[in-house]
Amino acid sequence: MVVASHTQECLNQPPSEKATTLQLPVIDLSCADRSATSRLIVEACEKYGFFKVVNHGVPFDAITRLEEESLRFFSRTGPEKQRVGAPNPFGYGFKNIGFNGDLGEVEYLMMDGSGGSSSPDDETLECIPPDHRPDNLRSAARAYVEVVRGVACEILDLITLTEELLGAPSLGGMIRAEGNDSVLRINFYPANGGGSADVRPAASRAGGGDDVGLGFGEHTDPQVLTVLTSNDVGGLQVWVRQEAGDGDGDGDGGGSGRGWWTAVPPDPTALWVNVGDLLQAITNGRFESVRHRVVLTTSSKPRMSVAFFGAPPLDTLISSPNQLHHQPVYRPFTWSEYKTATYSRKLGDSRLHLFRRCE
């Protein structure tokens, strides 16, 4: 198990009230007992919506190659990076997150993560002069996607081994499907807490707390599952409800109720997995889509992270298997419907409640 430190800034509880130490679950994918591994994954998804994966089978050189090529890209001048085009949906972004005014101290590159033989971002990159194209980065990203998508599918397949889901459609099949809408996002956060005052948390702007800036504001991921890797610089925090897994949350990834932000210790050799909104809906609220954020640190080294967001084809109908409920919490909806709702709202807004069945 990994013991994660805590921050003193706690939502819905006094800042002076000290949070308790928490052990985040660790899943070893090399374990021969797949039933036992399945149970551990389900428990982690129910209790935290977040866990660490070791012995995952992703070659370390695939991770380091992608990190090196990403650093090479982000070290270019602003005009050179902007030649890639704005992230609509694939391209380069700086500070602006989404289309509704959210800001963060982050540069990022959105790339296709579907694993297809041809990529939707090819056309964008072909418009760039050859000496400015990040071709090596694109090659490294495709190689990484090929292996990390397999890990995401394996985890989802292990979830379907549970007694309640036996006989249900393969969850991993949604991400394997031709035309899946998976995305790769490479994030670059400045060193030495180089944040501007307008994107810092209120406590930091006032001089309170240890956080020096907000790299990426709190949110849940709308897709099925996220698989994250990062370098050795911290900053990722997840929201943990008091007595996690007691069912006292709002049930829609809203982060309400008493709890605290828990810092996730960096480990470049591991993968971190979090439940997305679609998986919460598919499990009828049994799994919880975890709220998370990135705060800037005083490290002299920038933070780099790579997130694979596993998503099904746009026309996939999202609903929970009959064996998971007596009464479904959410109405059936397509990923296209949910994606539209997501990107029409602010980053931190709760969304699943829009798809609850009427009482």
C-alpha positions in Angstrom: 0.0 0.0 0.0 1.0 3.6 -0.5 0.6 6.1 2.2 -0.6 9.4 0.8 0.0 12.7 2.6 -2.9 15.1 3.0 -3.4 18.8 2.5 -4.8 21.1 5.1 -7.3 22.7 2.7 -10.4 20.6 3.1 -13.7 21.2 1.4 -16.7 21.5 3.7 -14.6 21.3 6.9 -12.6 23.9 8.8 -9.0 24.4 7.4 -7.7 23.9 10.9 -9.2 20.4 11.2 -6.4 18.0 10.3 -7.2 15.2 7.8 -6.2 11.6 8.7 -3.5 9.7 6.8 -4.9 7.6 4.0 -3.6 4.4 2.3 -4.5 4.4 -1.4 -5.0 0.9 -3.0 -2.3 -0.7 -5.1 -3.2 -3.2 -7.8 -0.6 -5.7 -9.0 -1.6 -6.8 -12.6 1.0 -9.6 -12.6 -1.0 -11.5 -9.9 -2.0 -14.9 -11.3 -5.3 -14.9 -9.3 -7.5 -12.8 -11.6 -10.5 -13.3 -9.4 -8.7 -11.8 -6.5 -7.4 -8.9 -8.6 -10.9 -8.3 -9.9 -12.2 -8.0 -6.3 -9.4 -5.6 -5.3 -10.1 -3.4 -8.4 -13.9 -3.3 -7.6 -13.2 -2.5 -4.0 -10.9 0.4 -5.0 -13.5 1.7 -7.5 -16.2 1.6 -4.9 -14.3 3.2 -2.1 -12.1 5.7 -3.8 -12.7 5.7 -7.5 -8.9 5.8 -7.8 -6.0 3.3 -7.5 -2.3 2.7 -8.3 -1.3 0.0 -10.8 2.1 -1.8 -10.6 3.6 -4.5 -12.8 1.3 -3.2 -15.5 3.3 -4.3 -18.5 3.8 -0.9 -20.1 7.5 -0.8 -21.1 9.3 1.9 -19.2 11.1 3.0 -22.3 7.8 3.7 -23.9 7.0 6.0 -21.1 10.4 7.7 -21.0 10.4 8.1 -24.8 7.1 9.9 -24.8 8.2 12.1 -21.9 11.4 13.0 -23.7 9.6 13.9 -27.0 7.0 15.8 -25.1 9.6 17.9 -23.2 11.3 18.6 -26.6 7.9 19.9 -27.9 7.1 22.0 -24.9 10.6 23.6 -24.9 9.8 25.2 -28.3 8.8 28.8 -28.6 5.2 29.8 -28.3 4.7 30.5 -32.0 6.3 27.1 -32.9 3.9 25.2 -30.6 0.9 27.2 -31.8 1.6 26.0 -35.4 0.0 22.7 -34.2 -3.3 24.5 -33.9 -5.8 24.9 -31.1 -7.2 21.8 -29.4 -10.4 21.4 -31.4 -10.4 18.6 -30.6 -6.6 17.9 -31.2 -3.9 20.4 -30.9 -1.9 22.6 -28.4 -3.4 24.6 -25.5 -2.0 27.1 -23.0 -3.8 28.1 -19.8 -7.3 28.0 -21.3 -9.0 24.7 -20.4 -12.1 24.0 -22.4 -14.4 26.6 -23.9 -16.0 28.1 -20.9 -13.4 30.4 -19.3 -11.6 27.8 -17.1 -7.9 28.7 -16.6 -4.9 26.7 -15.3 -1.2 27.1 -15.2 -0.7 24.3 -17.7 0.3 23.8 -21.3 -1.1 20.7 -23.0 -1.3 18.7 -26.2 -4.4 16.8 -27.1 -3.9 13.8 -29.4 -5.9 11.0 -30.8 -6.0 7.9 -28.5 -8.2 5.6 -30.4 -5.4 3.4 -31.6 -6.6 3.3 -35.2 -4.3 2.9 -38.2 -5.1 6.5 -39.2 -5.4 9.3 -36.7 -7.8 12.3 -36.9 -4.9 14.5 -35.9 -2.9 13.5 -39.0 -4.7 16.1 -41.1 -3.9 18.8 -38.5 -0.2 17.9 -38.4 0.1 17.7 -42.2 -0.7 21.4 -42.4 2.5 22.2 -40.4 5.7 22.8 -42.2 7.9 19.6 -42.1 10.6 21.2 -39.9 8.0 22.1 -37.3 6.0 18.9 -37.2 6.3 16.9 -33.9 6.6 13.6 -35.9 8.7 11.9 -33.3 6.3 12.9 -30.6 3.4 11.5 -32.7 5.2 8.2 -33.1 6.0 8.0 -29.4 2.4 8.8 -28.5 1.0 6.1 -30.9 3.4 3.5 -29.4 2.3 4.5 -25.9 -1.4 4.4 -26.7 -1.1 0.9 -28.2 0.1 -0.5 -24.8 -1.7 1.7 -22.4 -5.1 1.1 -24.1 -4.5 -2.6 -23.5 -4.0 -2.0 -19.8 -7.2 0.0 -19.7 -9.1 -2.8 -21.4 -7.6 -5.4 -19.1 -8.7 -3.5 -16.0 -12.2 -3.1 -17.4 -12.3 -6.8 -18.4 -11.3 -7.7 -14.8 -14.1 -5.6 -13.5 -16.6 -7.7 -15.5 -15.3 -10.9 -13.8 -17.2 -9.9 -10.7 -20.3 -12.0 -9.9 -22.6 -9.1 -10.5 -21.3 -8.4 -14.0 -20.8 -11.9 -15.3 -22.7 -12.2 -18.6 -22.8 -8.4 -19.0 -21.3 -6.9 -22.2 -17.5 -6.4 -22.1 -16.5 -3.1 -20.6 -13.2 -3.3 -22.3 -14.9 -3.8 -25.6 -16.1 -0.2 -25.6 -12.5 1.0 -25.8 -11.4 -1.7 -28.3 -14.3 -0.9 -30.6 -13.6 0.6 -34.0 -14.3 4.3 -33.9 -13.7 4.6 -30.1 -13.4 8.2 -28.9 -10.4 7.7 -26.7 -8.0 10.7 -26.3 -4.4 11.2 -25.1 -3.6 14.4 -23.2 0.0 15.4 -22.4 0.2 18.1 -19.6 3.1 20.3 -18.8 3.1 22.3 -15.6 5.7 25.1 -14.9 8.5 24.6 -12.3 8.9 26.6 -9.1 5.1 27.2 -8.8 5.2 29.7 -11.7 1.5 30.4 -11.4 -0.2 33.8 -12.0 -2.4 35.1 -9.2 -5.7 34.9 -11.2 -5.5 31.1 -11.3 -4.4 30.5 -7.8 -6.7 29.0 -5.1 -8.1 31.7 -2.7 -6.1 30.3 0.2 -2.9 30.6 -1.8 -3.6 34.1 -3.0 -4.2 35.1 0.7 -0.9 33.6 1.7 -2.5 30.6 3.5 -1.7 26.9 2.9 1.2 25.3 1.1 -0.2 25.4 -2.4 1.5 27.9 -4.7 -0.9 27.8 -7.6 -3.6 25.8 -9.3 -2.3 23.9 -12.3 -5.6 22.2 -13.3 -8.8 22.9 -11.4 -10.9 20.2 -9.7 -13.1 18.1 -11.9 -14.2 14.6 -12.8 -13.3 12.9 -16.0 -16.4 12.3 -18.3 -15.1 9.2 -20.0 -15.1 5.5 -18.9 -11.7 5.2 -17.4 -8.5 7.3 -17.1 -5.0 5.9 -17.0 -2.3 8.4 -15.9 1.4 8.4 -15.7 3.7 11.2 -14.6 7.3 12.1 -13.9 8.7 12.4 -10.4 7.1 15.8 -9.6 4.0 15.7 -7.4 0.9 17.9 -7.6 -1.9 15.5 -8.2 -4.6 15.5 -5.5 -7.8 13.4 -5.2 -10.8 14.2 -3.2 -11.6 11.5 -0.6 -14.9 11.6 1.3 -14.8 11.0 5.0 -15.4 7.3 5.5 -14.9 6.8 1.8 -17.3 4.2 0.4 -20.0 4.9 2.9 -22.4 6.1 0.2 -22.8 9.6 1.7 -21.6 11.5 -1.4 -23.9 13.1 -3.8 -23.7 10.1 -6.1 -22.9 12.3 -9.1 -19.2 12.8 -8.8 -20.0 16.1 -7.1 -17.5 15.9 -4.2 -20.1 17.0 -1.7 -19.9 15.9 1.9 -17.1 16.0 4.4 -13.7 15.0 3.2 -10.2 16.2 2.2 -7.8 16.6 -0.6 -5.2 13.8 -0.6 -1.8 14.3 -2.3 -0.8 11.5 -4.6 2.9 10.7 -4.3 4.6 10.6 -7.7 5.9 7.3 -9.0 7.2 7.4 -12.6 7.1 3.6 -12.8 3.5 3.2 -11.9 0.1 4.0 -13.5 -2.7 5.7 -11.7 -6.3 4.8 -12.7 -9.5 6.7 -11.9 -13.1 6.0 -12.5 -14.8 8.3 -15.1 -18.4 9.5 -15.2 -19.5 6.9 -17.7 -18.3 4.0 -15.5 -20.2 5.5 -12.6 -23.3 5.5 -14.7 -22.7 1.9 -16.0 -22.4 0.6 -12.5 -25.5 2.5 -11.4 -23.5 4.6 -9.0 -21.7 1.7 -7.4 -18.4 3.1 -8.5 -17.7 6.8 -7.9 -16.1 9.1 -10.4 -13.4 10.8 -8.4 -12.8 14.5 -8.3 -9.2 15.5 -8.7 -7.0 18.5 -9.4 -3.3 19.5 -9.8 -1.7 22.1 -7.6 1.7 23.6 -8.5 4.6 22.8 -6.2 7.9 24.6 -5.4 9.9 22.0 -7.4 12.7 23.2 -9.6 11.5 20.7 -12.2 8.3 21.0 -14.3 5.6 18.4 -13.8 4.8 16.3 -16.8 1.8 13.9 -17.0 0.2 11.8 -19.7 -3.5 10.9 -19.4 -5.2 8.3 -21.5 -9.0 8.8 -21.5 -10.8 5.7 -22.6 -14.1 6.4 -24.3 -16.5 4.4 -26.5 -17.7 5.4 -30.0 -20.0 8.4 -29.9 -23.2 6.5 -30.6 -22.6 4.0 -27.7 -25.6 3.7 -25.4 -24.6 4.0 -21.8 -26.8 2.1 -19.3 -26.3 -0.2 -16.4 -26.8 -4.0 -16.7 -30.1 -5.3 -15.1 -28.2 -7.4 -12.6 -26.7 -4.3 -11.0 -29.9 -2.6 -9.9 -33.5 -3.0 -8.9 -34.1 0.5 -10.0 -31.7 2.3 -12.4 -30.4 5.6 -11.2 -29.6 7.1 -14.6 -31.6 7.1 -17.8 -29.9 5.6 -20.9 -27.9 8.1 -22.9 -25.2 8.1 -25.6 -21.6 9.1 -25.1 -22.3 11.8 -27.7 -25.1 13.3 -25.5 -22.9 13.2 -22.4 -19.9 14.7 -24.2 -22.0 17.6 -25.4 -23.3 18.2 -21.9 -19.8 18.0 -20.5 -18.2 20.6 -22.8 -21.1 23.0 -22.5 -20.4 23.4 -18.8 -17.6 24.7 -16.6 -14.7 22.3 -15.7 -15.8 21.7 -12.1 -19.5 21.4 -12.7 -21.3 18.2 -11.8 -22.9 16.6 -14.9 -24.3 13.1 -14.1 -27.3 14.6 -12.2 -28.6 15.9 -15.6 -29.1 12.2 -16.6 -30.8 11.0 -13.4 -34.1 9.3 -13.9 -37.1 11.4 -12.6 -38.3 10.1 -9.3 
